[in-house]
Amino acid sequence: MKIQEAIMAFSQSEKIKSGLIWVSQTLELASAFPLPEKQGAERVIKALMDMIIHEIRLAKSISGYGSWAEIEQSIDKAIVMINSGVGTESVVHLTKSLSLVTTIGHRSMSFMKEEGLI
């Protein structure tokens, strides 16, 4: 891993982790909403998921490090479930993605520590 790759991977992992946590929590909250509000929440969730996918693709192209393709596949499965109306069940895929992203962030931070950058 190169220093620039580690910095970019760490930065992207933090943004993506936040997005995944927000989506997971919003899915849990939305399950208790009445129908019109639930539909609005689902639109917000879909917009957040699109932003997360964009950040993953950006990470894949600028960092060159990590299992971003696997993360994107897991997110795609979650999106299919959300679009199918079983959004709360997609949390398992979001959790898997969160774990993979956390691993990338941890490895990047460890590399930066070894290099004396932090």
MIVEXKE-500498 format. One record per residue: residue number from 1; residue in three letters; chain; z, x, y of N, C-alpha, C in turn. Coordinates in steps of 0.001 Angstrom, whole numbers, plus 524288, in hexadecimal, padded with zeros to 5 digits. Example, Ala and Ser with C-alpha at 12.3 -4.5 7.8 and 13.67 -1.06 7.14 Angstrom:
BEGIN
resi,resn,chain,nw,nu,nv,caw,cau,cav,cw,cu,cv
1,ALA,A,81E78,83386,7E9C6,81E78,8300C,7EE6C,81E78,83390,7F31C
2,SER,A,81BA8,83232,7F736,81BE4,83566,7FBDC,81EBE,83264,8001E
This chain:
BEGIN
resi,resn,chain,nw,nu,nv,caw,cau,cav,cw,cu,cv
1,MET,A,80000,80359,7FB6C,80000,80000,80000,80000,80386,804D1
2,LYS,A,7FD26,801DE,808BD,7FD01,804A9,80DB0,800CF,80215,81177
3,ILE,A,80261,804FC,81569,80623,802FB,81934,8041D,7FE08,81BD5
4,GLN,A,7FF4B,7FE24,81D96,7FD06,7F993,8203A,7FCF4,7F4D2,81C9D
5,GLU,A,7FB9B,7F59F,817B2,7FB9E,7F158,813E8,80115,7EF23,8132C
6,ALA,A,804EB,7F28B,812E3,80A54,7F0D3,81225,80C2A,7ED9B,816CE
7,ILE,A,80AED,7EF5B,81B72,80C85,7EC85,82028,809FE,7E725,8204F
8,MET,A,804F4,7E6F0,81F41,8022F,7E1EB,81F65,80402,7DE57,81B06
9,ALA,A,804D3,7E06F,8165D,806A6,7DD3A,811FE,80C05,7DAFC,81326
10,PHE,A,80F76,7DE39,8156C,814AD,7DC57,816AC,81479,7D817,81ADD
11,SER,A,8117F,7D906,81EE8,81107,7D53B,82329,80EE6,7D005,8212E
12,GLN,A,80AC4,7D03D,81E30,8086D,7CB70,81C22,80C1D,7C8B9,81852
13,SER,A,80EDB,7CBC5,8152C,8125B,7C957,8115B,8169C,7C638,81415
14,GLU,A,8189B,7C830,8186A,81CAD,7C562,81B41,81AA7,7C03E,81D7C
15,LYS,A,815EB,7C04D,81FA7,813AA,7BB75,821BB,812B4,7B780,81D63
16,ILE,A,8109D,7B95E,8191F,80F4B,7B5DC,814CB,8143E,7B3AE,81243
17,LYS,A,81833,7B6EA,811AE,81D27,7B505,80F81,81F54,7B094,812D0
18,SER,A,81F4C,7B140,817E5,82141,7AD25,81B5F,81E37,7A81D,81A9D
19,GLY,A,81918,7A884,81A70,815D8,7A3E2,819B3,816EE,7A122,81490
20,LEU,A,8178C,7A41F,8106E,818A5,7A1D7,80B4E,81DE8,79F0E,80B3E
21,ILE,A,821BD,7A155,80DCA,826E3,79ED6,80E10,8268C,799CA,81132
22,TRP,A,823CC,799EC,81594,8233C,79531,818CD,82085,790D6,815CA
23,VAL,A,81C56,7922B,8130A,81974,78E34,81015,81CEA,78BF5,80BC7
24,SER,A,81FA5,78F4B,808F6,82302,78D68,804BA,82732,789B7,806C8
25,GLN,A,829A2,78B29,80B18,82DAF,787D2,80D55,82B6C,782BE,80F6C
26,THR,A,826DE,78305,811C8,8245F,77E4E,813DA,822CF,77A9F,80F78
27,LEU,A,820FF,77CC0,80B1A,81FBA,7797A,80693,82487,77691,804A9
28,GLU,A,828E8,7793F,8046D,82DC6,776C3,802B3,82F64,77270,8067B
29,LEU,A,82F13,77389,80B88,8307B,76F9A,80F73,82CCA,76AEA,80F48
30,ALA,A,827C0,76BFA,80EC7,823D1,767D5,80EFF,8245B,763FC,80A84
31,SER,A,82680,765AC,80632,826FE,76224,801B0,82A91,75D82,802E7
32,ALA,A,82DFA,75E17,806C1,8319D,759E0,80824,82F9C,75681,80CAE
33,PHE,A,82B35,757F1,80EF8,82921,75508,8136F,82693,74FF3,811B9
34,PRO,A,8269B,74BF4,81523,8237A,7474A,81415,81DA6,748B7,81447
35,LEU,A,81A5A,74565,81203,814D5,7469B,81136,811F3,74891,81614
36,PRO,A,81215,745EC,81A8E,80F04,747EE,81EF8,810C8,74D63,820B4
37,GLU,A,815D8,74E49,820A3,817D5,7536D,82229,81692,75781,81DFF
38,LYS,A,8169C,755EE,81915,8154F,7597C,814D1,80FA4,75B4F,81552
39,GLN,A,80C29,757B6,816C5,806AE,7592A,8176D,80601,75D11,81BE3
40,GLY,A,808E9,75C4C,8201C,808BD,76003,82469,80AD3,76556,822CD
41,ALA,A,80F0A,76552,81FDC,8114C,76A3A,81DF9,80D78,76D11,81A62
42,GLU,A,80AAC,76A2A,81726,806DF,76C90,813A2,80273,76F2A,816AF
43,ARG,A,800E9,76CCC,81B12,7FCDD,76F38,81E58,7FEDA,77456,820AF
44,VAL,A,803B8,7744D,8225B,8060B,7791A,82476,80668,77D3E,82031
45,ILE,A,8080B,77BA8,81B92,80880,77F4B,8172E,80332,781A5,815DE
46,LYS,A,7FF28,77E70,815C5,7F9E7,78070,8149C,7F824,78454,818C1
47,ALA,A,7F95B,7834A,81DAE,7F7F9,786F1,821DE,7FAEA,78C1A,82134
48,LEU,A,7FFEA,78BCF,81FD8,802F2,79093,81EE1,800BC,7939E,81A41
49,MET,A,7FF45,790DC,8162A,7FD0D,79371,81197,7F7F7,79638,812FE
50,ASP,A,7F4C2,793C6,81642,7EFEB,7964E,81800,7F120,79B50,81B02
51,MET,A,7F521,79B25,81E4F,7F6A3,79FD1,82140,7F89E,7A417,81DA0
52,ILE,A,7FB97,7A28B,819AC,7FDA2,7A65E,815ED,7F922,7A8EC,812F3
53,ILE,A,7F567,7A5CE,81131,7F0D6,7A7EF,80E6E,7EDF3,7ABCA,811ED
54,HIS,A,7ED58,7AA6B,816E1,7EABF,7ADF5,81A90,7EDB1,7B326,81AF0
55,GLU,A,7F2D8,7B2EE,81B4C,7F5FE,7B7AE,81BA3,7F5A4,7BAEC,816A2
56,ILE,A,7F553,7B84F,8122A,7F4BF,7BB1B,80D30,7EF88,7BDE6,80D05
57,ARG,A,7EB6D,7BB45,80E9C,7E638,7BDBC,80EA6,7E609,7C249,8127A
58,LEU,A,7E89A,7C1AC,816DC,7E8F0,7C5EC,81AA1,7EBE0,7CA87,81840
59,ALA,A,7F043,7C971,815AE,7F356,7CD92,8132E,7F01E,7D06E,80F16
60,LYS,A,7ED29,7CD78,80C13,7E9F2,7CFC8,807FA,7E5E9,7D383,80A57
61,SER,A,7E3BC,7D208,80ED1,7DFA5,7D549,8111C,7E1C4,7D9E1,81446
62,ILE,A,7E659,7D959,816B5,7E839,7DD9E,81A05,7EC16,7E13E,8175B
63,SER,A,7EED2,7DF59,8136C,7F2B6,7E2C5,81109,7F099,7E587,80C3A
64,GLY,A,7ED3A,7E2F6,8095E,7EB25,7E560,804B0,7EF3B,7E657,8007A
65,TYR,A,7F3E4,7E468,80154,7F822,7E556,7FDA1,7FAA7,7E02C,7FC30
66,GLY,A,7FBCC,7DF6C,7F738,7FEBA,7DAD5,7F58A,7FB83,7D71D,7F252
67,SER,A,7FE32,7D34A,7F037,7FBCE,7CF68,7ECBF,7FA4C,7CA88,7EFD6
68,TRP,A,7F79F,7CB4F,7F42F,7F641,7C6F1,7F7A2,7F2BF,7C2F7,7F4E5
69,ALA,A,7EF33,7C4BB,7F17C,7EBC0,7C110,7EEBB,7EEEA,7BD6E,7EB3B
70,GLU,A,7F2BC,7BF87,7E889,7F619,7BC51,7E52C,7F940,7B871,7E871
71,ILE,A,7FB09,7BA30,7ECF1,7FDF8,7B6C3,7F078,7FA7A,7B25D,7F25E
72,GLU,A,7F5B1,7B3B6,7F3C6,7F207,7AFB4,7F59E,7F0EA,7ABAC,7F160
73,GLN,A,7F067,7AD59,7EC88,7EF7F,7A9B6,7E837,7F418,7A602,7E788
74,SER,A,7F8BE,7A80A,7E7F4,7FD64,7A4C8,7E76A,7FDBF,7A0D3,7EBDA
75,ILE,A,7FC75,7A288,7F08D,7FC6A,79EFF,7F50E,7F844,79AC9,7F451
76,ASP,A,7F3B7,79C52,7F248,7EF93,7987F,7F14B,7F166,79440,7ED85
77,LYS,A,7F45A,795BC,7E988,7F67A,791DF,7E5DD,7FA32,78E25,7E8AF
78,ALA,A,7FD66,79056,7EC27,800FF,78D0C,7EF27,7FDFD,78940,7F2A8
79,ILE,A,7F9CC,78B13,7F503,7F6A5,787B7,7F866,7F447,78341,7F54A
80,VAL,A,7F25D,78465,7F09F,7F029,78048,7ED48,7F452,77C2F,7EC16
81,MET,A,7F901,77DE1,7EAF3,7FD3E,77A38,7E9BD,7FEB4,776F6,7EE83
82,ILE,A,7FEDB,77971,7F304,80011,7769C,7F7D7,7FBD8,7728C,7F8EA
83,ASN,A,7F6EB,77413,7F84D,7F290,77070,7F927,7F281,76C0D,7F528
84,SER,A,7F4D6,76CF7,7F0A0,7F50C,76903,7EC87,7F9B7,7655C,7ED17
85,GLY,A,7FCF7,76655,7F109,80161,762E1,7F1FD,8065D,76454,7EF29
86,VAL,A,80678,768E6,7ECBE,80B2F,76AAF,7EA16,80D20,76FBE,7ECA5
87,GLY,A,80DA1,76F7D,7F1BF,80F13,77413,7F4D4,81431,77689,7F34F
88,THR,A,81819,7734B,7F205,81D33,77590,7F0B3,81CEC,778D7,7EBBA
89,GLU,A,81944,777A4,7E852,818AB,77AAD,7E383,815D3,77FDC,7E46F
90,SER,A,8136C,78066,7E903,810A0,7853F,7EA3F,8145B,789A8,7EBB1
91,VAL,A,8194C,7885B,7EC70,81D20,78C4C,7EE13,81D78,790BD,7EA15
92,VAL,A,81C83,78FAA,7E52E,81CAC,793CA,7E137,81891,797F4,7E26C
93,HIS,A,813F3,7965D,7E42C,80FD1,79A1D,7E585,81119,79CF1,7EA9E
94,LEU,A,8136F,79A24,7EE32,81505,79C92,7F31F,8194E,7A094,7F231
95,THR,A,81CDC,79F67,7EE9A,82118,7A30D,7ED4D,81EED,7A7F0,7EAB8
96,LYS,A,81B24,7A740,7E743,8189D,7ABC8,7E4CE,81603,7AF24,7E8FD
97,SER,A,81346,7AC9D,7EC9A,810B2,7AF7C,7F0D5,814AF,7B25F,7F429
98,LEU,A,818F3,7AFC2,7F553,81D10,7B221,7F87E,81F39,7B703,7F5C9
99,SER,A,81FF9,7B6B8,7F0BC,821EA,7BB32,7EDCA,81E0F,7BFC7,7EE04
100,LEU,A,81918,7BEA4,7ED57,81520,7C2C1,7ED86,814BD,7C535,7F2F4
101,VAL,A,81508,7C1FA,7F6FA,814C6,7C3EB,7FC5B,8199A,7C73A,7FD89
102,THR,A,81E1C,7C583,7FBB6,822ED,7C87B,7FC8D,8228F,7CDD7,7F9FB
103,THR,A,82032,7CE18,7F56D,81F80,7D314,7F2B9,81C0D,7D6C0,7F5E9
104,ILE,A,817E2,7D4AD,7F81C,81470,7D7E3,7FB63,81772,7D9F9,8001B
105,GLY,A,81A5D,7D689,802A0,81D6F,7D828,80725,8216C,7DC53,805BF
106,HIS,A,8240B,7DB9E,80150,82802,7DF5A,7FF97,82593,7E4B2,7FE6E
107,ARG,A,8213C,7E4AF,7FBAE,81EA8,7E9A7,7FA5D,81CAF,7EC63,7FF4A
108,SER,A,81AAB,7E95A,802E9,818C6,7EB9E,807D0,81D41,7EE04,80AE7
109,MET,A,8219E,7EB35,80B30,82627,7ED36,80E06,82846,7F21F,80B5B
110,SER,A,82879,7F21B,80640,82A5C,7F6B7,80366,826ED,7FB72,8047F
111,PHE,A,821DB,7FA97,8049A,81E37,7FEDF,805C5,81F2D,800E9,80B48
112,MET,A,81FD4,7FD5F,80F05,820BA,7FF01,8146F,825DE,801FD,814F1
113,LYS,A,829D3,8007C,811F4,82ECD,80357,811FD,82E0F,808D5,80FC9
114,GLU,A,82B1C,80936,80B8C,82A12,80E53,8092F,8272B,811EC,80CEF
115,GLU,A,823E3,80F92,81023,820DD,8129B,813F5,823FC,813AF,818EE
116,GLY,A,828B9,811AE,8193B,82C0A,81291,81DC0,82A87,80F57,8228A
117,LEU,A,827BE,80B2B,821B0,8260E,807DF,8260D,82A34,803F4,827C1
118,ILE,A,82D97,8028B,82414,831D4,7FEE2,82566,836DD,800B6,822DF
